[in-house]
Amino acid sequence: MQPKILLTPFYIIAATFIGLGDTFFLAYYQHLGLTPTCAIGGCEIVLNSMYSKFFGIPLSYIGVVYYLYMLALAIVLAYDPFGKGMRFAMLVYATIGLLCSIGYELTQIFVIHAICMYCAISAATTLLLCILAVWHWRSTRTLA
C-alpha cells in the first residue's frame, strides 16, 4: 500500500508566500523610509505610529523573518509530515504568530484607533497558518 500524501504542508507553503509578499512589500517601503498608500486610509497612521516598531526594529522586518521561518518549517514538514517534533514546532510557532497578530490588531483598534490593511492581511494569513498547523497536527496524530 502506498503511503498517504498529505497536502497540508503544501498549503502552509502557499500561505507563507502570501505572508512573505505582504511583509516584503511593507519592509521595502520601510527601508526606503516611505509609507505605502492604503485603500482604507489607516495604514499611514499605523505604520508611522510608535507601535510599528519593536525595540527599534520595524514589525515588517520581524514579519519577514516569521514567514521565512514558517516556510522553512513547512518545507521540512513536507519532507517528513509525520515527524512529531516538526509537527509540534509548526503548531507552536503558528500559535505564537497568531497571538502576536491578535495583540497587534487589538493595539491598532483600541490604542492607535486605525486599521492597516497590510497588517490585516498578515493577521489573516497568520490565522490561516495556525488553522492549517492544527489541521495537520490533528490529521497526523493517529498516523504517527
C-alpha positions in Angstrom: 0.0 0.0 0.0 1.3 3.5 -0.9 1.8 5.9 2.0 -0.7 8.7 2.2 0.4 12.0 0.7 -0.6 14.9 3.0 -1.2 18.2 1.3 -1.3 20.4 4.4 2.4 21.2 4.3 2.0 22.4 0.8 -1.0 24.6 1.8 1.2 26.0 4.5 3.9 26.7 2.0 1.4 28.6 -0.2 0.1 30.6 2.7 3.6 31.6 3.7 4.2 33.1 0.2 1.1 35.3 0.8 2.6 36.5 4.1 6.1 37.0 2.6 4.7 39.1 -0.3 2.8 41.3 2.2 5.7 41.7 4.6 8.3 42.1 1.9 6.2 44.9 0.4 6.0 46.7 3.8 9.7 46.1 4.5 10.7 47.5 1.2 8.7 50.7 1.8 10.1 50.8 5.4 13.6 50.5 4.1 13.0 53.4 1.7 11.5 55.5 4.5 8.2 55.7 2.7 4.6 54.8 3.7 2.6 52.9 1.1 -0.8 54.2 0.1 -3.8 52.5 1.7 -7.2 51.8 0.3 -8.8 52.1 3.7 -6.9 55.1 4.9 -5.4 53.9 8.2 -2.1 52.5 7.0 -0.3 55.8 7.2 -1.4 56.3 10.8 -0.5 52.7 11.9 2.8 52.5 10.0 4.0 55.8 11.3 3.0 55.2 14.9 5.4 54.4 17.7 3.8 50.9 17.8 5.1 50.0 14.3 8.5 49.1 15.8 9.6 46.6 18.4 12.8 47.8 20.2 13.6 49.9 17.1 13.0 47.1 14.6 10.1 47.6 12.2 7.4 45.0 12.6 7.6 44.3 8.8 11.1 43.0 9.2 10.0 40.8 12.1 7.2 39.6 9.8 9.6 38.7 7.0 11.7 36.6 9.5 8.5 34.9 10.8 7.2 33.9 7.4 10.7 32.8 6.2 10.9 30.5 9.3 7.4 29.2 8.7 8.4 28.5 5.1 11.4 26.5 6.3 9.3 24.6 8.8 6.7 23.8 6.1 9.4 22.6 3.7 10.8 20.2 6.3 7.2 19.2 7.2 6.5 18.4 3.5 9.6 16.1 3.6 8.6 14.4 6.8 4.9 15.1 7.5 4.8 12.6 10.4 7.8 13.9 12.4 6.4 14.6 15.9 9.0 17.4 16.6 8.4 19.2 13.4 4.6 18.9 13.7 4.8 20.3 17.3 7.2 23.1 16.2 4.8 24.2 13.4 1.9 24.2 15.8 3.7 26.2 18.5 5.3 28.7 16.1 2.0 29.3 14.2 0.2 29.8 17.6 2.8 32.3 18.8 2.5 34.2 15.5 -1.3 34.2 15.8 -1.1 35.6 19.4 1.2 38.3 18.3 -1.0 39.2 15.4 -4.1 39.4 17.6 -2.2 41.6 20.0 -1.1 44.0 17.3 -4.6 44.1 15.7 -6.1 44.9 19.1 -3.4 47.6 19.6 -4.5 49.1 16.2 -8.2 49.1 17.2 -8.0 50.3 20.8 -4.8 52.3 21.1 -3.9 53.6 17.6 -7.6 53.9 16.5 -6.7 53.0 12.9 -6.5 49.8 10.9 -3.7 49.0 8.4 -4.9 46.7 5.6 -1.5 45.2 5.1 -1.4 44.3 8.8 -4.8 42.8 8.5 -3.7 40.7 5.5 -0.8 39.5 7.6 -3.0 38.7 10.5 -5.5 36.8 8.3 -2.5 34.9 6.8 -1.2 34.0 10.3 -4.7 32.8 11.3 -4.8 30.6 8.2 -1.3 29.3 9.0 -2.5 28.4 12.6 -5.6 26.7 11.3 -3.5 24.7 8.8 -1.0 23.8 11.5 -3.8 22.5 13.8 -5.3 20.6 10.8 -2.0 19.0 10.1 -1.4 18.1 13.7 -4.9 16.5 14.0 -4.7 14.6 10.7 -1.3 13.1 11.6 -1.6 12.4 15.3 -3.1 8.9 14.8 -0.9 8.1 11.9 2.4 9.0 13.5 
